[in-house]
Amino acid sequence: VVVVVCLFVGCCCCCCCVSFFSSFLLSSSSTFLSVPALFFRGRREGGRRRKGGRTMSSTSSPPICLFTHPRCPYAQRVWIALEMSNLTFTSQIVNLYGSSGFTKANLKEIEKRGGLSPKGYVPVIVIDQEVVRESSVCIERIAKISSEVEGATSLLPKNSEFAEKMIDFCNSLPCSSSSPELTSFLNLLEESLNENEFLAGDTFSSADACILPFLQRVESEWEGEGRKYKQLRKYMNNAHNLEGFKKTVVDDWWWW
Ligand SMILES: N[C@@H](CCC(=O)N[C@@H](CS)C(=O)NCC(=O)O)C(=O)O
């Protein structure tokens, strides 16, 4: 009798539980379904997958305008970065030392509008409403944008610490086609190129964009150097075949 009563009570409890949970599931099914639905919607619309599996946001490119002069190595840095990143941009040549066309005074107006004290030096980039100057700062901004925009080629360096060190070193080089500082700079690059195809890793990065205009200005100095700078020579040969660099090389350039 006890066994029968227990079985009867147990069955009643199970039925109650099943009916309670099934009614709860039905009444709140939209909540249960909406969590994964939201999760997948966010992933599909807000992100794209990188090769390595990391998700990155895919924004559209902001309007970018480069204020430049084709002979300036600092402006060339930014031009190379924009070309190599495949970002869409417009450019305006600044007549730095004359009074016709778009002049230094016009550039200063742009800087003032962006809240900067006017200097009238190129390069300057305007990203949406934001005015940015100093070539290495511009390059850093472009590299970040290139890593976020759908369809752009990321210029973020694999070895960011080395890239930063090399860019700082390049920025502090004395203005001369031969100096002890330049020699140690070139030796460091040569060493890095023994390991990597590009200056700061196995892909073209902000470091290449920053340093190429300077290498281009001194590479003819290596002609009589015998077997020296073997990797650098190879690197420069490859660089001269890159469309994004080729476009920026002019016959008549300024030193830095
Ligand atoms: N440190 C600056 C240097 C820029 C610079 O020196 N630009 C030169 C042309 S290559 C310039 O605009 N000079 C204007 C002038 O001399 O009045 C950068 O990296 O952007």
The ligand as a Tripos MOL2 file, in Angstrom:
@<TRIPOS>MOLECULE
LIG
   20    19     1     0     0
SMALL
NO_CHARGES

@<TRIPOS>ATOM
      1 N1         57.8630   66.9360  -38.1790 N.3       1 LIG1
      2 C1         57.0140   67.2340  -39.3120 C.3       1 LIG1
      3 C2         57.8930   67.7910  -40.4170 C.3       1 LIG1
      4 C3         57.0850   68.3010  -41.5880 C.3       1 LIG1
      5 C4         57.9190   69.2050  -42.4790 C.2       1 LIG1
      6 O1         59.0710   69.5390  -42.1730 O.2       1 LIG1
      7 N2         57.3140   69.6300  -43.6060 N.am      1 LIG1
      8 C5         57.9450   70.5880  -44.4590 C.3       1 LIG1
      9 C6         58.0270   70.1380  -45.9090 C.3       1 LIG1
     10 S1         58.9860   68.6870  -46.0960 S.3       1 LIG1
     11 C7         57.1080   71.8780  -44.4760 C.2       1 LIG1
     12 O2         55.9140   71.8310  -44.5360 O.2       1 LIG1
     13 N3         57.7510   73.0200  -44.4340 N.am      1 LIG1
     14 C8         57.0630   74.2720  -44.4750 C.3       1 LIG1
     15 C9         58.0070   75.4210  -44.3250 C.2       1 LIG1
     16 O3         59.2190   75.2100  -44.3720 O.co2     1 LIG1
     17 O4         57.5230   76.5370  -44.2080 O.co2     1 LIG1
     18 C10        56.2710   65.9520  -39.7330 C.2       1 LIG1
     19 O5         56.7840   64.8620  -39.4680 O.co2     1 LIG1
     20 O6         55.1710   66.0620  -40.2740 O.co2     1 LIG1
@<TRIPOS>BOND
     1     1     2 1
     2     2     3 1
     3     2    18 1
     4     3     4 1
     5     4     5 1
     6     5     6 2
     7     5     7 1
     8     7     8 1
     9     8     9 1
    10     8    11 1
    11     9    10 1
    12    11    12 2
    13    11    13 1
    14    13    14 1
    15    14    15 1
    16    15    16 2
    17    15    17 1
    18    18    19 2
    19    18    20 1
@<TRIPOS>SUBSTRUCTURE
     1 LIG1         1 GROUP 0 **** ****
